[in-house]
Amino acid sequence: MREQARIRTFIPEDYDEVVALWRESGLTVKPSDTLQELKKLLVLPGSVFLIAEADRGDMRPEIIGTVIGAWDGRRAWIYHLAVKPLARRGRIGSGLMSTVEQRLRDRGATKINVLVEPGNWQAAAFYRALGYCDQSLQFFSKAVEP
């Protein structure tokens, strides 16, 4: 399926369709992915949350891709790049990445990082094709109570 996608900024009304897309695409929806938490992200000056949508006849457009970018003033990160399985290989993902990278650069980012889960060779190959390099780092995290 080749789509003519338009890229726009996420709005809270997109939430249910976005979560369904993440699940369909194989992403894990975490507790930090609630609408309440995502609204916090939307007000941060270094954040970018993009949607790719395509027409589906006489109905409202369908969300076929997402990406989140965040810049903390030093490093930028990419999260939740997802493209509907039937829309893959149509340059939706690379279009989202090109747009989020530009918006992060416009905010001052000079380095962009992305984490790929071990064994996700398709994602690793995709990012390599876009010029990202494997840093072979260990990632540590800690959940903290609010």
N, CA, C and O atoms as CSV, one atom per row, in Angstrom:
chain,resi,resn,atom,element,x,y,z
A,1,MET,N,N,0.849,-1.176,0.000
A,1,MET,CA,C,0.000,0.000,0.000
A,1,MET,C,C,0.890,1.232,0.000
A,1,MET,O,O,1.620,1.465,0.963
A,2,ARG,N,N,0.842,2.016,-1.053
A,2,ARG,CA,C,1.571,3.281,-1.118
A,2,ARG,C,C,0.630,4.385,-0.671
A,2,ARG,O,O,-0.479,4.511,-1.189
A,3,GLU,N,N,1.066,5.174,0.276
A,3,GLU,CA,C,0.232,6.234,0.840
A,3,GLU,C,C,0.824,7.587,0.482
A,3,GLU,O,O,2.043,7.734,0.389
A,4,GLN,N,N,-0.031,8.564,0.284
A,4,GLN,CA,C,0.392,9.955,0.219
A,4,GLN,C,C,0.134,10.505,1.609
A,4,GLN,O,O,-1.009,10.788,1.967
A,5,ALA,N,N,1.170,10.653,2.376
A,5,ALA,CA,C,1.019,11.047,3.778
A,5,ALA,C,C,1.254,12.534,3.963
A,5,ALA,O,O,2.069,13.152,3.279
A,6,ARG,N,N,0.521,13.080,4.900
A,6,ARG,CA,C,0.747,14.443,5.381
A,6,ARG,C,C,1.263,14.315,6.804
A,6,ARG,O,O,0.791,13.479,7.573
A,7,ILE,N,N,2.223,15.138,7.143
A,7,ILE,CA,C,2.790,15.117,8.487
A,7,ILE,C,C,2.295,16.352,9.226
A,7,ILE,O,O,2.344,17.470,8.711
A,8,ARG,N,N,1.819,16.125,10.438
A,8,ARG,CA,C,1.313,17.216,11.264
A,8,ARG,C,C,1.638,16.913,12.722
A,8,ARG,O,O,2.124,15.832,13.054
A,9,THR,N,N,1.360,17.883,13.581
A,9,THR,CA,C,1.597,17.737,15.011
A,9,THR,C,C,0.446,16.969,15.660
A,9,THR,O,O,-0.720,17.164,15.316
A,10,PHE,N,N,0.792,16.103,16.594
A,10,PHE,CA,C,-0.188,15.349,17.389
A,10,PHE,C,C,-1.092,16.309,18.145
A,10,PHE,O,O,-0.642,17.347,18.631
A,11,ILE,N,N,-2.371,15.957,18.243
A,11,ILE,CA,C,-3.321,16.641,19.120
A,11,ILE,C,C,-3.940,15.587,20.032
A,11,ILE,O,O,-4.021,14.423,19.641
A,12,PRO,N,N,-4.377,15.954,21.226
A,12,PRO,CA,C,-4.897,14.960,22.172
A,12,PRO,C,C,-6.020,14.077,21.601
A,12,PRO,O,O,-6.162,12.928,22.018
A,13,GLU,N,N,-6.804,14.588,20.669
A,13,GLU,CA,C,-7.873,13.785,20.073
A,13,GLU,C,C,-7.343,12.604,19.258
A,13,GLU,O,O,-8.103,11.691,18.936
A,14,ASP,N,N,-6.063,12.611,18.924
A,14,ASP,CA,C,-5.435,11.510,18.179
A,14,ASP,C,C,-5.112,10.312,19.067
A,14,ASP,O,O,-4.814,9.231,18.561
A,15,TYR,N,N,-5.167,10.492,20.374
A,15,TYR,CA,C,-4.577,9.540,21.314
A,15,TYR,C,C,-5.021,8.089,21.087
A,15,TYR,O,O,-4.167,7.215,20.939
A,16,ASP,N,N,-6.304,7.814,21.055
A,16,ASP,CA,C,-6.756,6.423,20.942
A,16,ASP,C,C,-6.265,5.766,19.655
A,16,ASP,O,O,-5.839,4.611,19.671
A,17,GLU,N,N,-6.323,6.487,18.553
A,17,GLU,CA,C,-5.863,5.940,17.281
A,17,GLU,C,C,-4.347,5.735,17.284
A,17,GLU,O,O,-3.849,4.773,16.701
A,18,VAL,N,N,-3.616,6.637,17.938
A,18,VAL,CA,C,-2.162,6.507,18.032
A,18,VAL,C,C,-1.785,5.270,18.847
A,18,VAL,O,O,-0.911,4.507,18.435
A,19,VAL,N,N,-2.420,5.065,19.979
A,19,VAL,CA,C,-2.122,3.896,20.812
A,19,VAL,C,C,-2.433,2.607,20.043
A,19,VAL,O,O,-1.668,1.645,20.114
A,20,ALA,N,N,-3.546,2.584,19.314
A,20,ALA,CA,C,-3.874,1.403,18.503
A,20,ALA,C,C,-2.796,1.158,17.452
A,20,ALA,O,O,-2.424,0.011,17.201
A,21,LEU,N,N,-2.290,2.233,16.835
A,21,LEU,CA,C,-1.208,2.096,15.852
A,21,LEU,C,C,0.056,1.552,16.507
A,21,LEU,O,O,0.709,0.666,15.957
A,22,TRP,N,N,0.403,2.081,17.681
A,22,TRP,CA,C,1.601,1.589,18.367
A,22,TRP,C,C,1.489,0.089,18.621
A,22,TRP,O,O,2.438,-0.658,18.384
A,23,ARG,N,N,0.344,-0.341,19.097
A,23,ARG,CA,C,0.152,-1.780,19.373
A,23,ARG,C,C,0.223,-2.592,18.089
A,23,ARG,O,O,0.882,-3.631,18.044
A,24,GLU,N,N,-0.459,-2.120,17.035
A,24,GLU,CA,C,-0.444,-2.827,15.751
A,24,GLU,C,C,0.974,-2.925,15.195
A,24,GLU,O,O,1.320,-3.896,14.522
A,25,SER,N,N,1.789,-1.913,15.481
A,25,SER,CA,C,3.163,-1.867,14.975
A,25,SER,C,C,4.151,-2.641,15.838
A,25,SER,O,O,5.327,-2.750,15.492
A,26,GLY,N,N,3.677,-3.182,16.966
A,26,GLY,CA,C,4.551,-3.974,17.817
A,26,GLY,C,C,5.257,-3.195,18.909
A,26,GLY,O,O,6.117,-3.748,19.593
A,27,LEU,N,N,4.916,-1.908,19.094
A,27,LEU,CA,C,5.520,-1.149,20.179
A,27,LEU,C,C,4.840,-1.507,21.497
A,27,LEU,O,O,3.648,-1.813,21.529
A,28,THR,N,N,5.599,-1.465,22.564
A,28,THR,CA,C,5.048,-1.673,23.891
A,28,THR,C,C,4.511,-0.341,24.396
A,28,THR,O,O,5.237,0.653,24.432
A,29,VAL,N,N,3.245,-0.321,24.783
A,29,VAL,CA,C,2.643,0.882,25.340
A,29,VAL,C,C,2.883,0.828,26.840
A,29,VAL,O,O,2.395,-0.067,27.530
A,30,LYS,N,N,3.645,1.804,27.335
A,30,LYS,CA,C,4.094,1.812,28.732
A,30,LYS,C,C,3.235,2.761,29.573
A,30,LYS,O,O,2.472,3.556,29.024
A,31,PRO,N,N,3.358,2.679,30.902
A,31,PRO,CA,C,2.621,3.608,31.766
A,31,PRO,C,C,2.912,5.081,31.463
A,31,PRO,O,O,2.068,5.939,31.723
A,32,SER,N,N,4.074,5.379,30.928
A,32,SER,CA,C,4.408,6.763,30.584
A,32,SER,C,C,3.745,7.204,29.279
A,32,SER,O,O,3.934,8.340,28.844
A,33,ASP,N,N,2.976,6.325,28.659
A,33,ASP,CA,C,2.320,6.640,27.399
A,33,ASP,C,C,0.847,7.016,27.563
A,33,ASP,O,O,0.092,7.000,26.591
A,34,THR,N,N,0.439,7.352,28.777
A,34,THR,CA,C,-0.944,7.790,28.971
A,34,THR,C,C,-1.125,9.164,28.339
A,34,THR,O,O,-0.153,9.885,28.113
A,35,LEU,N,N,-2.357,9.515,28.060
A,35,LEU,CA,C,-2.619,10.845,27.493
A,35,LEU,C,C,-2.149,11.929,28.454
A,35,LEU,O,O,-1.603,12.946,28.026
A,36,GLN,N,N,-2.358,11.718,29.732
A,36,GLN,CA,C,-1.920,12.707,30.731
A,36,GLN,C,C,-0.404,12.926,30.653
A,36,GLN,O,O,0.059,14.066,30.698
A,37,GLU,N,N,0.358,11.853,30.537
A,37,GLU,CA,C,1.816,11.987,30.444
A,37,GLU,C,C,2.239,12.612,29.117
A,37,GLU,O,O,3.161,13.428,29.084
A,38,LEU,N,N,1.581,12.241,28.038
A,38,LEU,CA,C,1.935,12.809,26.743
A,38,LEU,C,C,1.607,14.298,26.675
A,38,LEU,O,O,2.311,15.051,26.003
A,39,LYS,N,N,0.562,14.729,27.352
A,39,LYS,CA,C,0.252,16.158,27.397
A,39,LYS,C,C,1.380,16.939,28.068
A,39,LYS,O,O,1.649,18.078,27.689
A,40,LYS,N,N,2.049,16.335,29.070
A,40,LYS,CA,C,3.200,16.989,29.698
A,40,LYS,C,C,4.311,17.201,28.677
A,40,LYS,O,O,4.974,18.238,28.668
A,41,LEU,N,N,4.503,16.215,27.830
A,41,LEU,CA,C,5.525,16.291,26.794
A,41,LEU,C,C,5.220,17.418,25.813
A,41,LEU,O,O,6.126,18.128,25.377
A,42,LEU,N,N,3.965,17.580,25.472
A,42,LEU,CA,C,3.575,18.549,24.448
A,42,LEU,C,C,3.903,19.985,24.805
A,42,LEU,O,O,4.089,20.813,23.914
A,43,VAL,N,N,3.979,20.298,26.099
A,43,VAL,CA,C,4.238,21.685,26.494
A,43,VAL,C,C,5.730,21.991,26.639
A,43,VAL,O,O,6.096,23.151,26.823
A,44,LEU,N,N,6.580,20.998,26.561
A,44,LEU,CA,C,8.024,21.230,26.677
A,44,LEU,C,C,8.562,21.810,25.376
A,44,LEU,O,O,8.222,21.321,24.298
A,45,PRO,N,N,9.398,22.846,25.456
A,45,PRO,CA,C,9.864,23.514,24.236
A,45,PRO,C,C,10.735,22.632,23.335
A,45,PRO,O,O,10.844,22.909,22.141
A,46,GLY,N,N,11.351,21.588,23.869
A,46,GLY,CA,C,12.200,20.728,23.054
A,46,GLY,C,C,11.493,19.520,22.484
A,46,GLY,O,O,12.134,18.654,21.888
A,47,SER,N,N,10.178,19.441,22.655
A,47,SER,CA,C,9.442,18.244,22.247
A,47,SER,C,C,8.780,18.406,20.888
A,47,SER,O,O,8.327,19.485,20.508
A,48,VAL,N,N,8.742,17.288,20.174
A,48,VAL,CA,C,8.094,17.208,18.869
A,48,VAL,C,C,7.324,15.893,18.848
A,48,VAL,O,O,7.906,14.842,19.116
A,49,PHE,N,N,6.047,15.923,18.540
A,49,PHE,CA,C,5.239,14.715,18.431
A,49,PHE,C,C,4.495,14.820,17.106
A,49,PHE,O,O,3.571,15.620,16.961
A,50,LEU,N,N,4.907,14.003,16.146
A,50,LEU,CA,C,4.381,14.100,14.794
A,50,LEU,C,C,3.515,12.901,14.428
A,50,LEU,O,O,3.722,11.786,14.908
A,51,ILE,N,N,2.551,13.162,13.574
A,51,ILE,CA,C,1.629,12.179,13.054
A,51,ILE,C,C,1.740,12.200,11.532
A,51,ILE,O,O,1.820,13.269,10.927
A,52,ALA,N,N,1.743,11.026,10.918
A,52,ALA,CA,C,1.579,10.930,9.465
A,52,ALA,C,C,0.169,10.414,9.239
A,52,ALA,O,O,-0.244,9.426,9.846
A,53,GLU,N,N,-0.562,11.081,8.369
A,53,GLU,CA,C,-1.924,10.648,8.087
A,53,GLU,C,C,-2.142,10.598,6.589
A,53,GLU,O,O,-1.484,11.301,5.822
A,54,ALA,N,N,-3.088,9.746,6.183
A,54,ALA,CA,C,-3.423,9.586,4.771
A,54,ALA,C,C,-4.932,9.516,4.638
A,54,ALA,O,O,-5.629,9.047,5.539
A,55,ASP,N,N,-5.430,9.990,3.501
A,55,ASP,CA,C,-6.862,9.922,3.240
A,55,ASP,C,C,-7.278,8.470,3.072
A,55,ASP,O,O,-6.519,7.639,2.575
A,56,ARG,N,N,-8.495,8.189,3.494
A,56,ARG,CA,C,-9.047,6.848,3.301
A,56,ARG,C,C,-10.459,6.966,2.739
A,56,ARG,O,O,-11.425,6.493,3.336
A,57,GLY,N,N,-10.553,7.593,1.602
A,57,GLY,CA,C,-11.848,7.759,0.955
A,57,GLY,C,C,-12.597,8.950,1.507
A,57,GLY,O,O,-12.027,10.022,1.710
A,58,ASP,N,N,-13.888,8.751,1.748
A,58,ASP,CA,C,-14.716,9.861,2.202
A,58,ASP,C,C,-14.713,10.025,3.715
A,58,ASP,O,O,-15.386,10.912,4.240
A,59,MET,N,N,-13.974,9.192,4.418
A,59,MET,CA,C,-13.890,9.283,5.875
A,59,MET,C,C,-12.773,10.248,6.259
A,59,MET,O,O,-12.029,10.721,5.399
A,60,ARG,N,N,-12.658,10.539,7.560
A,60,ARG,CA,C,-11.567,11.387,8.016
A,60,ARG,C,C,-10.238,10.672,7.788
A,60,ARG,O,O,-10.214,9.447,7.670
A,61,PRO,N,N,-9.141,11.410,7.723
A,61,PRO,CA,C,-7.843,10.773,7.471
A,61,PRO,C,C,-7.489,9.731,8.529
A,61,PRO,O,O,-7.927,9.813,9.677
A,62,GLU,N,N,-6.701,8.767,8.121
A,62,GLU,CA,C,-6.245,7.694,9.007
A,62,GLU,C,C,-4.805,7.976,9.437
A,62,GLU,O,O,-3.974,8.365,8.617
A,63,ILE,N,N,-4.517,7.780,10.712
A,63,ILE,CA,C,-3.150,7.920,11.206
A,63,ILE,C,C,-2.380,6.666,10.817
A,63,ILE,O,O,-2.758,5.554,11.187
A,64,ILE,N,N,-1.293,6.854,10.066
A,64,ILE,CA,C,-0.509,5.706,9.594
A,64,ILE,C,C,0.917,5.717,10.125
A,64,ILE,O,O,1.680,4.788,9.861
A,65,GLY,N,N,1.289,6.758,10.872
A,65,GLY,CA,C,2.634,6.799,11.421
A,65,GLY,C,C,2.754,7.819,12.535
A,65,GLY,O,O,1.985,8.778,12.609
A,66,THR,N,N,3.742,7.593,13.410
A,66,THR,CA,C,4.025,8.517,14.509
A,66,THR,C,C,5.522,8.559,14.768
A,66,THR,O,O,6.256,7.632,14.427
A,67,VAL,N,N,5.953,9.643,15.374
A,67,VAL,CA,C,7.301,9.732,15.926
A,67,VAL,C,C,7.294,10.823,16.995
A,67,VAL,O,O,6.615,11.841,16.862
A,68,ILE,N,N,8.055,10.593,18.043
A,68,ILE,CA,C,8.234,11.588,19.100
A,68,ILE,C,C,9.715,11.927,19.160
A,68,ILE,O,O,10.571,11.042,19.133
A,69,GLY,N,N,10.004,13.214,19.241
A,69,GLY,CA,C,11.366,13.687,19.436
A,69,GLY,C,C,11.421,14.557,20.677
A,69,GLY,O,O,10.486,15.308,20.955
A,70,ALA,N,N,12.500,14.461,21.415
A,70,ALA,CA,C,12.657,15.282,22.615
A,70,ALA,C,C,14.104,15.766,22.682
A,70,ALA,O,O,15.040,15.019,22.398
A,71,TRP,N,N,14.263,17.019,23.060
A,71,TRP,CA,C,15.590,17.611,23.206
A,71,TRP,C,C,15.665,18.247,24.576
A,71,TRP,O,O,14.815,19.059,24.943
A,72,ASP,N,N,16.693,17.873,25.337
A,72,ASP,CA,C,16.822,18.365,26.713
A,72,ASP,C,C,17.793,19.538,26.832
A,72,ASP,O,O,18.151,19.942,27.938
A,73,GLY,N,N,18.210,20.074,25.709
A,73,GLY,CA,C,19.173,21.167,25.719
A,73,GLY,C,C,20.585,20.685,25.440
A,73,GLY,O,O,21.476,21.490,25.169
A,74,ARG,N,N,20.793,19.390,25.503
A,74,ARG,CA,C,22.109,18.811,25.234
A,74,ARG,C,C,22.034,17.705,24.192
A,74,ARG,O,O,22.816,17.682,23.242
A,75,ARG,N,N,21.081,16.781,24.377
A,75,ARG,CA,C,20.921,15.656,23.461
A,75,ARG,C,C,19.461,15.546,23.043
A,75,ARG,O,O,18.549,15.890,23.795
A,76,ALA,N,N,19.268,15.060,21.836
A,76,ALA,CA,C,17.912,14.794,21.367
A,76,ALA,C,C,17.710,13.285,21.296
A,76,ALA,O,O,18.650,12.526,21.063
A,77,TRP,N,N,16.477,12.874,21.499
A,77,TRP,CA,C,16.109,11.455,21.480
A,77,TRP,C,C,14.889,11.260,20.599
A,77,TRP,O,O,14.024,12.131,20.502
A,78,ILE,N,N,14.837,10.110,19.966
A,78,ILE,CA,C,13.693,9.706,19.152
A,78,ILE,C,C,12.977,8.583,19.891
A,78,ILE,O,O,13.606,7.655,20.400
A,79,TYR,N,N,11.652,8.684,19.941
A,79,TYR,CA,C,10.809,7.667,20.586
A,79,TYR,C,C,9.626,7.339,19.678
A,79,TYR,O,O,9.180,8.175,18.891
A,80,HIS,N,N,9.149,6.167,19.795
A,80,HIS,CA,C,7.859,5.736,19.226
A,80,HIS,C,C,7.710,6.011,17.732
A,80,HIS,O,O,6.657,6.460,17.279
A,81,LEU,N,N,8.768,5.739,16.973
A,81,LEU,CA,C,8.590,5.742,15.524
A,81,LEU,C,C,7.793,4.486,15.196
A,81,LEU,O,O,8.214,3.371,15.503
A,82,ALA,N,N,6.651,4.679,14.577
A,82,ALA,CA,C,5.798,3.547,14.205
A,82,ALA,C,C,5.114,3.873,12.888
A,82,ALA,O,O,4.696,5.006,12.650
A,83,VAL,N,N,5.008,2.858,12.037
A,83,VAL,CA,C,4.288,2.982,10.771
A,83,VAL,C,C,3.389,1.767,10.643
A,83,VAL,O,O,3.818,0.640,10.888
A,84,LYS,N,N,2.140,1.998,10.258
A,84,LYS,CA,C,1.199,0.901,10.047
A,84,LYS,C,C,1.844,-0.148,9.152
A,84,LYS,O,O,2.435,0.203,8.131
A,85,PRO,N,N,1.747,-1.413,9.505
A,85,PRO,CA,C,2.404,-2.446,8.705
A,85,PRO,C,C,2.090,-2.385,7.208
A,85,PRO,O,O,2.994,-2.573,6.393
A,86,LEU,N,N,0.850,-2.130,6.827
A,86,LEU,CA,C,0.503,-2.083,5.407
A,86,LEU,C,C,1.025,-0.835,4.697
A,86,LEU,O,O,1.009,-0.776,3.468
A,87,ALA,N,N,1.485,0.156,5.447
A,87,ALA,CA,C,2.010,1.387,4.846
A,87,ALA,C,C,3.535,1.408,4.827
A,87,ALA,O,O,4.130,2.382,4.365
A,88,ARG,N,N,4.171,0.361,5.318
A,88,ARG,CA,C,5.639,0.331,5.355
A,88,ARG,C,C,6.214,0.219,3.951
A,88,ARG,O,O,5.554,-0.243,3.020
A,89,ARG,N,N,7.436,0.645,3.829
A,89,ARG,CA,C,8.179,0.686,2.579
A,89,ARG,C,C,7.633,1.747,1.626
A,89,ARG,O,O,7.935,1.734,0.433
A,90,GLY,N,N,6.828,2.663,2.159
A,90,GLY,CA,C,6.304,3.765,1.365
A,90,GLY,C,C,6.954,5.089,1.723
A,90,GLY,O,O,6.455,6.149,1.344
A,91,ARG,N,N,8.061,5.039,2.448
A,91,ARG,CA,C,8.846,6.214,2.858
A,91,ARG,C,C,8.148,7.043,3.925
A,91,ARG,O,O,8.501,8.203,4.138
A,92,ILE,N,N,7.163,6.463,4.596
A,92,ILE,CA,C,6.472,7.164,5.684
A,92,ILE,C,C,7.448,7.343,6.852
A,92,ILE,O,O,7.577,8.444,7.388
A,93,GLY,N,N,8.129,6.272,7.245
A,93,GLY,CA,C,9.071,6.339,8.365
A,93,GLY,C,C,10.214,7.297,8.102
A,93,GLY,O,O,10.576,8.086,8.974
A,94,SER,N,N,10.788,7.238,6.910
A,94,SER,CA,C,11.906,8.148,6.615
A,94,SER,C,C,11.413,9.586,6.523
A,94,SER,O,O,12.147,10.507,6.881
A,95,GLY,N,N,10.186,9.801,6.051
A,95,GLY,CA,C,9.618,11.149,6.024
A,95,GLY,C,C,9.400,11.697,7.425
A,95,GLY,O,O,9.696,12.861,7.695
A,96,LEU,N,N,8.878,10.853,8.323
A,96,LEU,CA,C,8.713,11.267,9.720
A,96,LEU,C,C,10.067,11.584,10.343
A,96,LEU,O,O,10.210,12.586,11.044
A,97,MET,N,N,11.062,10.733,10.090
A,97,MET,CA,C,12.387,10.959,10.674
A,97,MET,C,C,13.019,12.232,10.140
A,97,MET,O,O,13.609,12.992,10.907
A,98,SER,N,N,12.910,12.476,8.866
A,98,SER,CA,C,13.476,13.695,8.292
A,98,SER,C,C,12.839,14.938,8.921
A,98,SER,O,O,13.528,15.912,9.226
A,99,THR,N,N,11.528,14.894,9.110
A,99,THR,CA,C,10.830,16.040,9.687
A,99,THR,C,C,11.179,16.230,11.152
A,99,THR,O,O,11.436,17.354,11.584
A,100,VAL,N,N,11.194,15.141,11.932
A,100,VAL,CA,C,11.502,15.281,13.362
A,100,VAL,C,C,12.958,15.716,13.546
A,100,VAL,O,O,13.252,16.522,14.429
A,101,GLU,N,N,13.864,15.197,12.729
A,101,GLU,CA,C,15.265,15.617,12.821
A,101,GLU,C,C,15.396,17.115,12.556
A,101,GLU,O,O,16.103,17.813,13.283
A,102,GLN,N,N,14.726,17.608,11.530
A,102,GLN,CA,C,14.803,19.038,11.212
A,102,GLN,C,C,14.236,19.887,12.345
A,102,GLN,O,O,14.809,20.916,12.702
A,103,ARG,N,N,13.125,19.460,12.902
A,103,ARG,CA,C,12.522,20.243,13.995
A,103,ARG,C,C,13.409,20.229,15.242
A,103,ARG,O,O,13.481,21.222,15.965
A,104,LEU,N,N,14.074,19.117,15.490
A,104,LEU,CA,C,15.000,19.065,16.631
A,104,LEU,C,C,16.219,19.950,16.365
A,104,LEU,O,O,16.688,20.639,17.270
A,105,ARG,N,N,16.735,19.937,15.133
A,105,ARG,CA,C,17.849,20.836,14.781
A,105,ARG,C,C,17.423,22.294,14.929
A,105,ARG,O,O,18.200,23.119,15.408
A,106,ASP,N,N,16.194,22.616,14.522
A,106,ASP,CA,C,15.684,23.982,14.656
A,106,ASP,C,C,15.645,24.424,16.116
A,106,ASP,O,O,15.725,25.618,16.403
A,107,ARG,N,N,15.523,23.474,17.038
A,107,ARG,CA,C,15.486,23.803,18.470
A,107,ARG,C,C,16.895,23.883,19.055
A,107,ARG,O,O,17.066,24.304,20.199
A,108,GLY,N,N,17.913,23.479,18.275
A,108,GLY,CA,C,19.288,23.576,18.738
A,108,GLY,C,C,20.016,22.259,18.887
A,108,GLY,O,O,21.194,22.252,19.242
A,109,ALA,N,N,19.355,21.142,18.626
A,109,ALA,CA,C,19.993,19.833,18.794
A,109,ALA,C,C,21.084,19.629,17.743
A,109,ALA,O,O,20.898,19.937,16.566
A,110,THR,N,N,22.222,19.106,18.192
A,110,THR,CA,C,23.321,18.794,17.277
A,110,THR,C,C,23.638,17.304,17.249
A,110,THR,O,O,24.457,16.855,16.446
A,111,LYS,N,N,22.990,16.536,18.126
A,111,LYS,CA,C,23.152,15.085,18.135
A,111,LYS,C,C,21.795,14.477,18.470
A,111,LYS,O,O,21.102,14.937,19.377
A,112,ILE,N,N,21.425,13.435,17.723
A,112,ILE,CA,C,20.143,12.774,17.938
A,112,ILE,C,C,20.406,11.298,18.212
A,112,ILE,O,O,21.122,10.632,17.464
A,113,ASN,N,N,19.823,10.804,19.284
A,113,ASN,CA,C,19.979,9.401,19.691
A,113,ASN,C,C,18.668,8.649,19.533
A,113,ASN,O,O,17.586,9.231,19.612
A,114,VAL,N,N,18.781,7.368,19.313
A,114,VAL,CA,C,17.611,6.494,19.272
A,114,VAL,C,C,18.015,5.157,19.892
A,114,VAL,O,O,19.121,4.665,19.664
A,115,LEU,N,N,17.120,4.584,20.667
A,115,LEU,CA,C,17.355,3.275,21.267
A,115,LEU,C,C,16.588,2.223,20.477
A,115,LEU,O,O,15.420,2.417,20.141
A,116,VAL,N,N,17.251,1.111,20.184
A,116,VAL,CA,C,16.626,-0.013,19.495
A,116,VAL,C,C,16.774,-1.234,20.387
A,116,VAL,O,O,17.869,-1.549,20.852
A,117,GLU,N,N,15.663,-1.915,20.618
A,117,GLU,CA,C,15.719,-3.103,21.476
A,117,GLU,C,C,16.551,-4.199,20.815
A,117,GLU,O,O,16.500,-4.369,19.596
A,118,PRO,N,N,17.324,-4.951,21.622
A,118,PRO,CA,C,18.133,-6.040,21.065
A,118,PRO,C,C,17.251,-7.003,20.261
A,118,PRO,O,O,16.146,-7.347,20.680
A,119,GLY,N,N,17.746,-7.416,19.136
A,119,GLY,CA,C,17.015,-8.360,18.307
A,119,GLY,C,C,16.068,-7.719,17.306
A,119,GLY,O,O,15.523,-8.418,16.452
A,120,ASN,N,N,15.858,-6.422,17.383
A,120,ASN,CA,C,14.984,-5.756,16.424
A,120,ASN,C,C,15.833,-5.329,15.224
A,120,ASN,O,O,16.153,-4.153,15.050
A,121,TRP,N,N,16.185,-6.321,14.402
A,121,TRP,CA,C,17.114,-6.095,13.304
A,121,TRP,C,C,16.517,-5.207,12.225
A,121,TRP,O,O,17.247,-4.466,11.567
A,122,GLN,N,N,15.200,-5.266,12.028
A,122,GLN,CA,C,14.575,-4.407,11.020
A,122,GLN,C,C,14.720,-2.931,11.407
A,122,GLN,O,O,15.064,-2.097,10.569
A,123,ALA,N,N,14.461,-2.617,12.663
A,123,ALA,CA,C,14.609,-1.230,13.114
A,123,ALA,C,C,16.068,-0.795,13.022
A,123,ALA,O,O,16.356,0.318,12.582
A,124,ALA,N,N,16.986,-1.664,13.435
A,124,ALA,CA,C,18.411,-1.327,13.371
A,124,ALA,C,C,18.833,-1.043,11.929
A,124,ALA,O,O,19.561,-0.083,11.674
A,125,ALA,N,N,18.384,-1.865,10.998
A,125,ALA,CA,C,18.723,-1.654,9.581
A,125,ALA,C,C,18.122,-0.349,9.067
A,125,ALA,O,O,18.767,0.368,8.302
A,126,PHE,N,N,16.901,-0.037,9.476
A,126,PHE,CA,C,16.250,1.202,9.068
A,126,PHE,C,C,17.074,2.403,9.519
A,126,PHE,O,O,17.367,3.293,8.720
A,127,TYR,N,N,17.451,2.431,10.811
A,127,TYR,CA,C,18.218,3.573,11.321
A,127,TYR,C,C,19.606,3.651,10.699
A,127,TYR,O,O,20.099,4.749,10.443
A,128,ARG,N,N,20.243,2.518,10.451
A,128,ARG,CA,C,21.551,2.541,9.766
A,128,ARG,C,C,21.412,3.163,8.379
A,128,ARG,O,O,22.261,3.948,7.955
A,129,ALA,N,N,20.339,2.809,7.678
A,129,ALA,CA,C,20.118,3.358,6.330
A,129,ALA,C,C,19.928,4.867,6.374
A,129,ALA,O,O,20.187,5.548,5.381
A,130,LEU,N,N,19.483,5.399,7.502
A,130,LEU,CA,C,19.315,6.848,7.654
A,130,LEU,C,C,20.576,7.537,8.171
A,130,LEU,O,O,20.575,8.748,8.391
A,131,GLY,N,N,21.655,6.768,8.365
A,131,GLY,CA,C,22.921,7.358,8.794
A,131,GLY,C,C,23.221,7.267,10.273
A,131,GLY,O,O,24.218,7.824,10.730
A,132,TYR,N,N,22.382,6.575,11.040
A,132,TYR,CA,C,22.643,6.393,12.474
A,132,TYR,C,C,23.668,5.278,12.647
A,132,TYR,O,O,23.686,4.316,11.880
A,133,CYS,N,N,24.525,5.415,13.665
A,133,CYS,CA,C,25.578,4.440,13.939
A,133,CYS,C,C,25.306,3.740,15.263
A,133,CYS,O,O,24.840,4.355,16.222
A,134,ASP,N,N,25.603,2.450,15.300
A,134,ASP,CA,C,25.453,1.658,16.525
A,134,ASP,C,C,26.541,2.072,17.504
A,134,ASP,O,O,27.727,1.984,17.188
A,135,GLN,N,N,26.148,2.522,18.685
A,135,GLN,CA,C,27.088,2.964,19.706
A,135,GLN,C,C,27.446,1.850,20.692
A,135,GLN,O,O,28.347,2.017,21.515
A,136,SER,N,N,26.746,0.717,20.614
A,136,SER,CA,C,27.011,-0.442,21.478
A,136,SER,C,C,27.158,-0.046,22.945
A,136,SER,O,O,28.159,-0.367,23.586
A,137,LEU,N,N,26.174,0.639,23.458
A,137,LEU,CA,C,26.169,1.065,24.849
A,137,LEU,C,C,25.182,0.218,25.640
A,137,LEU,O,O,24.248,-0.346,25.070
A,138,GLN,N,N,25.383,0.129,26.945
A,138,GLN,CA,C,24.390,-0.459,27.816
A,138,GLN,C,C,23.469,0.648,28.282
A,138,GLN,O,O,23.908,1.771,28.532
A,139,PHE,N,N,22.204,0.332,28.396
A,139,PHE,CA,C,21.220,1.316,28.825
A,139,PHE,C,C,20.705,0.929,30.205
A,139,PHE,O,O,20.324,-0.219,30.429
A,140,PHE,N,N,20.694,1.876,31.120
A,140,PHE,CA,C,20.189,1.657,32.471
A,140,PHE,C,C,19.053,2.615,32.729
A,140,PHE,O,O,19.073,3.745,32.242
A,141,SER,N,N,18.062,2.186,33.487
A,141,SER,CA,C,16.994,3.092,33.870
A,141,SER,C,C,16.505,2.718,35.274
A,141,SER,O,O,16.786,1.631,35.779
A,142,LYS,N,N,15.787,3.620,35.869
A,142,LYS,CA,C,15.231,3.413,37.204
A,142,LYS,C,C,13.881,4.114,37.266
A,142,LYS,O,O,13.780,5.303,36.964
A,143,ALA,N,N,12.868,3.397,37.647
A,143,ALA,CA,C,11.564,4.021,37.847
A,143,ALA,C,C,11.575,4.746,39.184
A,143,ALA,O,O,12.057,4.206,40.180
A,144,VAL,N,N,11.054,5.950,39.212
A,144,VAL,CA,C,10.990,6.726,40.436
A,144,VAL,C,C,9.538,7.111,40.689
A,144,VAL,O,O,8.763,7.319,39.755
A,145,GLU,N,N,9.194,7.199,41.931
A,145,GLU,CA,C,7.836,7.591,42.309
A,145,GLU,C,C,7.694,9.102,42.118
A,145,GLU,O,O,8.619,9.853,42.425
A,146,PRO,N,N,6.546,9.550,41.616
A,146,PRO,CA,C,6.364,11.003,41.434
A,146,PRO,C,C,6.287,11.744,42.749
A,146,PRO,O,O,6.136,12.966,42.761
